[in-house]
Amino acid sequence: MDFDFDARYRKDEPVPTGSTSFKFSAANLHFESTSCDWFNCSRARAVYRGTGTINGAGDFAFLLAALDGDDIGGGAVDRL
């Protein structure tokens, strides 16, 4: 399994830029983002929404949430 996530707001742009991809070779599944709707990062949590394709077809919405375990204290693990 491979995962790649990159999202950011550029100065004076209302919509974020970036890309997200997820490859799960055992199931022959490859998700690739085609657009970003919004990205919100607050303290230890980031949430990112957009659309993309699976194996080059379709129009699928995605919502990605990540949590930095170090920022919430107590040695918690990171979550995706």
C-alpha positions, 0 to 999 in steps of 0.5 A: 500500500502506498499513500501520498497527500499534499494540500495547501492554500496559496496566498489569496486563493480560496481553493486549496491546491494539492494531490492525493493518491492511494495505491493498494496493489493487492486489490489492483486499486489506485485512487488519484485525486482530480480536485480539492474542495477544502482543507482545514488544519487546526492544532493536531488535526487536518481534514481535506476533501475533494474528488478523484478517480479509481483506476482512472474512472468515475467521480468519487468524493473523498474525505481525509482526516489526519491526527498528529499523536504527538500534538495531542500529548501522552505519546498517542499514535498518529491516525489517518 
